[in-house]
Amino acid sequence: MDQTHASSPLAGAVHDLATEVVLALRSGDHLATVCGAAGIDEENRTGIAAARVIGADLLLPSVLYGRHPHPGDVAVLDRAVREFPPKPDAPAATAWSHWHMISTLQRIAPPPPGAAAPAVYAEPDAAWLEGAPWQAFTHQLSVLAPLAVPAAPSAVRRAATNRAVDLSRGFVRAVRRRDWLQAAGAGRWLAAIGGEPATLGLERGLDFVELMGGHDPRVTLHVRAARLMAEARAR
């Protein structure tokens, strides 16, 4: 682990997990274990908390390449869902992240025959996004960047689709403010939904974001995801 990026054990574990997701995205290896490579299993409390921070992106390589996830990664994400449910007063983004973790598990790693059916977790409300100023809208969407994946409809995705121009403005603003993580998250959404103005130059913008913010593997993760989705849309 690169200690320069680890101000705490949790931050270090998040850094390591994000790094391994990026490596798996680059290699396309559907059997590579993200968590095992980062030294995390379902008994590692700090690692489980880090998986909660990464969210459904823990299984992103399997989602984008359409392959089976490693059982160890599924077990860690499932444990994170059970160990860290949102509190009643949790922010809306936390509730949405939790919902997406559950829906991702159900979609690409369903329980085996005979296993108990998972608890139903209703899609949270997203009405608060409709009237949010474009600056706040971009911030919230960047926090929810793991929801920007193919074949994952949600009210958040519909809001992003309806406000692609606002999201484009937010992307530019984040770049100018040197907020590379927010820019990468906004760029990932734009790559997933399309509809950005041609003048935005999203591809070159993402190259610049990765160049400037690539020391943070979460930035690289979003940029790599954006490129893979843009390539899939272009085919």
C-alpha positions in Angstrom: 0.0 0.0 0.0 1.2 3.5 -0.9 1.4 5.2 2.5 1.5 8.6 1.0 -2.2 8.2 0.2 -3.2 6.5 3.5 -4.0 9.1 6.2 -5.8 6.4 8.1 -6.3 2.6 7.8 -9.7 3.2 6.2 -8.3 5.7 3.7 -5.5 3.2 2.9 -8.0 0.4 2.4 -10.2 2.5 0.1 -7.1 3.5 -1.9 -6.0 -0.1 -2.3 -9.5 -1.3 -3.3 -9.9 1.4 -5.9 -6.5 0.6 -7.2 -7.3 -3.0 -7.7 -10.6 -2.2 -9.4 -8.7 0.0 -11.9 -6.2 -2.9 -12.5 -9.1 -5.3 -13.1 -10.8 -2.8 -15.5 -7.6 -2.5 -17.5 -7.0 -6.2 -17.6 -10.6 -7.4 -18.1 -9.8 -10.5 -16.0 -13.2 -11.6 -14.8 -11.8 -14.0 -12.2 -9.3 -11.6 -10.6 -10.3 -11.0 -7.0 -10.3 -7.3 -6.2 -10.6 -7.7 -2.5 -8.1 -10.6 -2.3 -5.5 -8.6 -4.2 -6.0 -5.7 -1.7 -5.7 -8.1 1.3 -9.3 -7.8 2.3 -11.8 -10.6 3.1 -15.2 -10.6 4.7 -13.8 -10.8 8.2 -11.7 -7.7 7.8 -13.8 -4.9 9.4 -11.7 -2.0 8.0 -11.9 -3.7 4.6 -15.6 -4.1 4.8 -16.0 -0.4 5.7 -13.8 0.4 2.7 -16.0 -1.7 0.5 -18.9 0.3 1.7 -17.1 3.5 0.5 -16.3 2.0 -2.9 -19.9 0.6 -3.1 -21.1 -1.3 -6.1 -18.0 -0.3 -8.0 -16.4 -3.2 -6.2 -18.0 -5.4 -8.9 -17.6 -2.9 -11.7 -15.2 -5.0 -13.8 -17.8 -7.8 -13.9 -20.6 -5.2 -14.7 -18.8 -3.6 -17.6 -17.3 -6.8 -19.1 -20.5 -8.9 -18.5 -18.7 -11.6 -16.6 -19.2 -13.4 -13.4 -17.7 -11.7 -10.3 -15.3 -13.4 -8.0 -17.1 -15.1 -5.1 -14.8 -13.4 -2.6 -15.7 -9.9 -3.9 -19.4 -10.8 -3.8 -19.0 -12.0 -0.2 -17.3 -8.7 0.8 -19.9 -6.5 -0.9 -22.7 -8.6 0.7 -21.1 -8.2 4.1 -20.8 -4.4 3.6 -24.5 -4.2 2.7 -25.4 -6.1 5.9 -22.9 -4.4 8.2 -23.5 -0.8 7.1 -27.2 -0.2 6.3 -28.1 3.5 6.1 -29.5 5.1 9.2 -33.0 6.6 9.2 -31.5 10.1 9.0 -28.8 9.2 6.4 -28.3 11.5 3.5 -30.2 10.7 0.3 -26.9 9.8 -1.5 -26.2 7.2 1.2 -29.6 5.6 0.7 -29.1 5.5 -3.0 -25.6 4.0 -2.8 -27.0 1.3 -0.5 -29.9 0.6 -2.9 -27.4 0.3 -5.8 -25.2 -2.1 -3.9 -28.2 -4.4 -3.3 -29.5 -4.1 -6.8 -26.1 -4.9 -8.3 -25.7 -8.0 -6.2 -29.2 -9.1 -7.2 -28.5 -8.5 -10.9 -25.1 -10.1 -11.4 -24.7 -12.3 -8.3 -28.2 -13.7 -7.5 -28.4 -16.2 -4.5 -28.1 -19.9 -5.4 -31.3 -22.0 -5.8 -32.9 -22.8 -2.5 -31.3 -19.8 -0.7 -33.5 -17.3 1.1 -34.7 -14.5 -1.1 -33.0 -11.2 -0.3 -34.9 -8.5 1.5 -36.6 -6.0 -0.8 -35.1 -2.5 -0.5 -37.3 0.1 -2.3 -35.7 2.6 -4.6 -35.2 5.8 -2.6 -36.8 9.2 -3.5 -35.0 11.3 -6.1 -37.4 14.3 -6.4 -34.8 16.4 -4.5 -32.6 16.2 -7.6 -35.1 17.7 -10.0 -34.9 21.2 -8.5 -31.3 21.2 -7.3 -29.1 24.0 -8.7 -26.8 22.7 -11.4 -23.8 23.0 -9.1 -25.4 21.0 -6.3 -26.8 18.6 -8.9 -23.3 17.9 -10.3 -21.9 17.4 -6.8 -24.6 14.8 -5.9 -24.3 13.0 -9.2 -20.6 12.7 -8.8 -21.1 11.2 -5.3 -23.5 8.7 -7.0 -21.1 7.9 -9.9 -21.3 4.2 -9.2 -24.9 4.3 -10.4 -23.6 5.4 -13.9 -23.4 1.9 -15.4 -25.2 0.3 -18.3 -28.5 -1.6 -17.9 -29.1 -0.1 -14.4 -32.2 2.1 -14.7 -33.0 4.3 -11.7 -34.6 7.7 -10.9 -31.1 9.1 -10.5 -30.2 8.0 -14.0 -33.4 9.6 -15.4 -32.6 12.8 -13.6 -29.1 12.8 -15.1 -30.4 12.1 -18.6 -32.9 15.0 -18.3 -30.1 17.4 -17.1 -27.2 16.5 -19.3 -26.5 20.1 -20.1 -26.4 21.0 -16.4 -24.1 18.1 -15.8 -21.8 19.3 -18.6 -21.7 22.7 -17.0 -20.8 21.1 -13.7 -18.0 19.0 -15.3 -16.4 22.2 -16.7 -16.8 23.9 -13.3 -15.2 21.0 -11.5 -12.2 21.0 -13.9 -11.7 24.7 -13.4 -11.9 24.3 -9.6 -9.4 21.4 -9.9 -11.9 19.1 -8.2 -10.7 16.1 -10.1 -12.9 13.5 -8.3 -16.1 15.5 -9.0 -15.0 16.1 -12.6 -14.4 12.4 -13.1 -17.7 11.4 -11.6 -19.6 13.9 -13.7 -17.7 12.8 -16.8 -18.6 9.2 -16.1 -22.3 10.1 -16.0 -22.0 11.9 -19.3 -20.3 8.9 -20.9 -23.0 6.7 -19.6 -26.0 8.8 -20.7 -24.7 10.9 -23.6 -26.4 14.1 -24.5 -23.6 16.4 -23.7 -22.9 19.4 -26.1 -20.4 18.5 -28.8 -18.4 21.5 -27.8 -17.7 20.0 -24.4 -14.9 17.8 -25.7 -15.6 15.1 -23.1 -12.9 12.6 -24.3 -10.1 15.2 -24.1 -11.5 16.6 -20.9 -11.4 13.2 -19.3 -7.8 12.7 -20.4 -6.9 16.0 -18.7 -8.8 15.0 -15.5 -6.9 11.7 -15.4 -3.5 13.4 -16.0 -4.1 15.9 -13.2 -5.9 13.8 -10.7 -4.7 10.3 -11.5 -2.8 10.1 -8.1 -6.3 9.3 -6.7 -7.3 5.8 -8.0 -10.9 6.8 -7.6 -10.4 9.4 -10.3 -8.8 6.8 -12.6 -11.6 4.4 -11.8 -14.3 6.8 -13.0 -12.3 7.9 -16.0 -11.7 4.2 -17.0 -15.3 3.4 -16.5 -16.3 6.4 -18.7 -14.0 5.3 -21.5 -15.3 1.7 -21.5 -18.9 2.9 -21.6 -18.1 5.5 -24.4 -16.4 2.8 -26.4 -19.4 0.5 -26.0 -21.8 3.2 -27.0 -19.7 3.9 -30.1 -19.8 0.3 -31.3 
